[in-house]
């Protein structure tokens, strides 16, 4: 255990991987085929969590990424976010760009891009299933509503009959 860490610092321990050799991925020996796949997965993860689509993961977006992919219940705090940005050379007011996120995954310090990508795919599939169910329910409601529209009411006198059969 590092001398600067105590048991009360436990949540910060899960972020130590972000501070590990983020300057280069030369030490990691990936297959040439693996690198494009990794880049595509990092891009997909970044785009999924970049809700404001500004090209950066701000504090809340990075916190969402960490919460969705972390095995523990620790939460990224504002100070930890600033430390992560400093370690990656990012401006905390903007956030983590795709290249810094790629370097974080490439450092191999605890984050697994393939595992995180699979989690995101499962989340998207679940959302898609919910959306399909909602569409199905809306279609049923609309069908029931349209069935009620077949009621024809004929009014005599000065009122106008607008039923489909009156034309």
KEVEXKE-399850 format. One line per field, with one value per residue (C-alpha): x, y, z; residue number from 1; residue in three letters. Coordinates in Angstrom, 1 decimal. Layout:
<recs>
east <- c(X / ...) .
north <- c(Y / ...) .
up <- c(Z / ...) .
k <- c(NUM / ...) .
r <- c(ALA / ...) .
</recs>
This chain:
<recs>
east <- c(0.0 / 1.3 / 2.4 / 0.2 / -2.9 / -5.0 / -8.1 / -10.1 / -8.6 / -10.0 / -12.2 / -9.1 / -7.4 / -9.7 / -8.5 / -4.8 / -4.9 / -5.7 / -2.3 / -0.3 / 1.9 / -0.7 / 1.9 / 2.4 / 1.0 / 4.3 / 4.9 / 1.6 / 2.1 / -1.2 / -1.7 / -1.9 / -5.5 / -6.3 / -5.4 / -8.1 / -10.7 / -9.6 / -9.8 / -13.3 / -14.4 / -12.9 / -14.6 / -17.9 / -17.6 / -16.6 / -19.5 / -22.0 / -21.1 / -20.4 / -24.1 / -23.5 / -21.6 / -18.7 / -16.0 / -15.0 / -16.2 / -16.9 / -17.1 / -20.7 / -20.0 / -16.8 / -18.6 / -21.3 / -18.7 / -17.0 / -20.3 / -21.5 / -18.3 / -16.8 / -17.1 / -17.2 / -19.6 / -17.0 / -17.9 / -15.7 / -15.5 / -14.7 / -11.2 / -10.5 / -11.8 / -9.4 / -6.5 / -7.4 / -7.5 / -4.2 / -2.6 / -3.9 / -3.0 / -6.7 / -8.3 / -10.8 / -13.2 / -13.5 / -12.9 / -11.3 / -11.1 / -11.1 / -7.3 / -6.8 / -9.5 / -7.6 / -4.4 / -6.1 / -7.3 / -3.9 / -2.0 / -3.7 / -4.0 / -7.2 / -9.6 / -10.5 / -11.9 / -13.4 / -15.2 / -16.4 / -17.5 / -19.5 / -21.2 / -22.2 / -23.6 / -25.7 / -27.0 / -27.9 / -29.6 / -31.7 / -32.7 / -33.6 / -35.8 / -37.5 / -38.1 / -39.5 / -41.9 / -43.0 / -43.6 / -45.7 / -47.7 / -48.3 / -49.4 / -51.9 / -53.2 / -53.5 / -55.3 / -57.8 / -58.3 / -58.8 / -61.3 / -63.3 / -63.3 / -65.6 / -68.6 / -70.8 / -73.1 / -75.7 / -77.1 / -80.2 / -81.1 / -78.6 / -75.6 / -73.3 / -72.8 / -69.0 / -69.1 / -67.3 / -70.6 / -72.3 / -70.3) .
north <- c(0.0 / 3.4 / 5.5 / 8.4 / 6.3 / 5.4 / 3.3 / 6.5 / 7.2 / 4.0 / 5.5 / 7.3 / 3.9 / 3.0 / 6.0 / 5.2 / 3.4 / 6.7 / 8.1 / 5.2 / 5.8 / 7.7 / 9.4 / 6.5 / 3.2 / 2.0 / -0.4 / -2.3 / -5.0 / -5.2 / -6.9 / -4.5 / -5.7 / -4.9 / -1.2 / -0.1 / -2.2 / -0.5 / 3.0 / 2.3 / 1.0 / 4.0 / 6.3 / 4.6 / 4.8 / 8.5 / 9.3 / 7.4 / 9.4 / 12.8 / 13.8 / 17.5 / 16.4 / 18.9 / 16.3 / 16.2 / 14.2 / 16.7 / 15.9 / 14.5 / 12.6 / 11.0 / 10.2 / 8.4 / 6.4 / 5.4 / 4.5 / 2.4 / 0.5 / 0.2 / -3.0 / -1.1 / 1.5 / 4.3 / 7.6 / 10.1 / 13.3 / 16.8 / 16.8 / 13.4 / 14.6 / 17.6 / 15.2 / 12.9 / 15.9 / 17.1 / 13.7 / 13.4 / 17.0 / 18.0 / 21.2 / 20.4 / 23.1 / 21.2 / 17.6 / 14.4 / 14.3 / 11.0 / 10.9 / 11.1 / 8.5 / 6.2 / 6.8 / 5.9 / 2.6 / 2.0 / 2.3 / -0.9 / 0.3 / -1.4 / -0.2 / -2.7 / -1.1 / -4.4 / -5.0 / -1.3 / -1.4 / -4.6 / -2.9 / 0.0 / -2.4 / -4.1 / -0.8 / 0.3 / -3.1 / -2.7 / 0.8 / -0.4 / -3.1 / -0.6 / 1.8 / -1.1 / -2.0 / 1.7 / 1.9 / -1.3 / 0.1 / 3.4 / 1.5 / -0.5 / 2.7 / 4.4 / 1.3 / 1.4 / 5.1 / 4.6 / 1.9 / 4.4 / 6.8 / 4.5 / 5.6 / 7.5 / 10.1 / 11.8 / 15.1 / 16.6 / 20.3 / 23.0 / 20.9 / 19.5 / 15.8 / 15.2 / 11.4 / 9.5 / 8.1 / 11.5 / 12.5) .
up <- c(0.0 / -0.9 / 2.0 / 0.9 / 0.9 / 3.9 / 4.2 / 4.1 / 0.6 / -0.8 / -3.5 / -5.0 / -5.4 / -8.2 / -10.1 / -9.8 / -13.1 / -14.8 / -13.6 / -14.9 / -18.0 / -20.0 / -22.2 / -24.6 / -25.5 / -27.0 / -24.1 / -24.8 / -27.4 / -29.2 / -32.6 / -35.5 / -36.0 / -32.4 / -32.5 / -35.0 / -33.1 / -29.8 / -31.4 / -32.7 / -29.3 / -27.5 / -30.0 / -29.4 / -25.7 / -25.9 / -28.2 / -26.0 / -22.9 / -24.6 / -24.1 / -25.0 / -28.1 / -27.5 / -28.1 / -24.4 / -21.4 / -18.7 / -15.0 / -15.2 / -18.4 / -17.1 / -13.8 / -15.8 / -17.7 / -14.5 / -12.8 / -15.7 / -16.2 / -12.6 / -10.7 / -7.4 / -6.0 / -5.9 / -7.5 / -9.2 / -7.1 / -8.4 / -7.0 / -8.5 / -11.8 / -11.7 / -10.9 / -13.7 / -16.2 / -14.9 / -15.3 / -18.8 / -19.8 / -20.2 / -19.3 / -16.5 / -17.7 / -21.0 / -20.0 / -21.4 / -25.2 / -27.2 / -27.5 / -23.7 / -23.2 / -25.7 / -23.8 / -20.5 / -22.0 / -23.7 / -20.5 / -19.4 / -15.8 / -14.9 / -17.5 / -20.2 / -23.4 / -24.6 / -21.3 / -21.1 / -24.8 / -24.1 / -21.2 / -23.4 / -26.0 / -23.4 / -22.1 / -25.7 / -26.4 / -23.2 / -24.1 / -27.6 / -26.1 / -23.9 / -26.8 / -28.9 / -26.1 / -25.8 / -29.6 / -29.4 / -26.5 / -28.4 / -31.5 / -29.4 / -27.8 / -31.3 / -32.6 / -29.8 / -30.3 / -34.0 / -33.4 / -31.3 / -34.2 / -36.2 / -34.2 / -36.5 / -35.0 / -37.2 / -36.0 / -37.5 / -37.6 / -38.2 / -37.1 / -39.7 / -40.1 / -40.4 / -40.3 / -43.0 / -44.3 / -44.7 / -47.8) .
k <- c(1 / 2 / 3 / 4 / 5 / 6 / 7 / 8 / 9 / 10 / 11 / 12 / 13 / 14 / 15 / 16 / 17 / 18 / 19 / 20 / 21 / 22 / 23 / 24 / 25 / 26 / 27 / 28 / 29 / 30 / 31 / 32 / 33 / 34 / 35 / 36 / 37 / 38 / 39 / 40 / 41 / 42 / 43 / 44 / 45 / 46 / 47 / 48 / 49 / 50 / 51 / 52 / 53 / 54 / 55 / 56 / 57 / 58 / 59 / 60 / 61 / 62 / 63 / 64 / 65 / 66 / 67 / 68 / 69 / 70 / 71 / 72 / 73 / 74 / 75 / 76 / 77 / 78 / 79 / 80 / 81 / 82 / 83 / 84 / 85 / 86 / 87 / 88 / 89 / 90 / 91 / 92 / 93 / 94 / 95 / 96 / 97 / 98 / 99 / 100 / 101 / 102 / 103 / 104 / 105 / 106 / 107 / 108 / 109 / 110 / 111 / 112 / 113 / 114 / 115 / 116 / 117 / 118 / 119 / 120 / 121 / 122 / 123 / 124 / 125 / 126 / 127 / 128 / 129 / 130 / 131 / 132 / 133 / 134 / 135 / 136 / 137 / 138 / 139 / 140 / 141 / 142 / 143 / 144 / 145 / 146 / 147 / 148 / 149 / 150 / 151 / 152 / 153 / 154 / 155 / 156 / 157 / 158 / 159 / 160 / 161 / 162 / 163 / 164 / 165 / 166 / 167) .
r <- c(UNK / UNK / UNK / UNK / UNK / UNK / UNK / UNK / UNK / UNK / UNK / UNK / UNK / UNK / UNK / UNK / UNK / UNK / UNK / UNK / UNK / UNK / UNK / UNK / UNK / UNK / UNK / UNK / UNK / UNK / UNK / UNK / UNK / UNK / UNK / UNK / UNK / UNK / UNK / UNK / UNK / UNK / UNK / UNK / UNK / UNK / UNK / UNK / UNK / UNK / UNK / UNK / UNK / UNK / UNK / UNK / UNK / UNK / UNK / UNK / UNK / UNK / UNK / UNK / UNK / UNK / UNK / UNK / UNK / UNK / UNK / UNK / UNK / UNK / UNK / UNK / UNK / UNK / UNK / UNK / UNK / UNK / UNK / UNK / UNK / UNK / UNK / UNK / UNK / UNK / UNK / UNK / UNK / UNK / UNK / UNK / UNK / UNK / UNK / UNK / UNK / UNK / UNK / UNK / UNK / UNK / UNK / UNK / UNK / UNK / UNK / UNK / UNK / UNK / UNK / UNK / UNK / UNK / UNK / UNK / UNK / UNK / UNK / UNK / UNK / UNK / UNK / UNK / UNK / UNK / UNK / UNK / UNK / UNK / UNK / UNK / UNK / UNK / UNK / UNK / UNK / UNK / UNK / UNK / UNK / UNK / UNK / UNK / UNK / UNK / UNK / UNK / UNK / UNK / UNK / UNK / UNK / UNK / UNK / UNK / UNK / UNK / UNK / UNK / UNK / UNK / UNK) .
</recs>
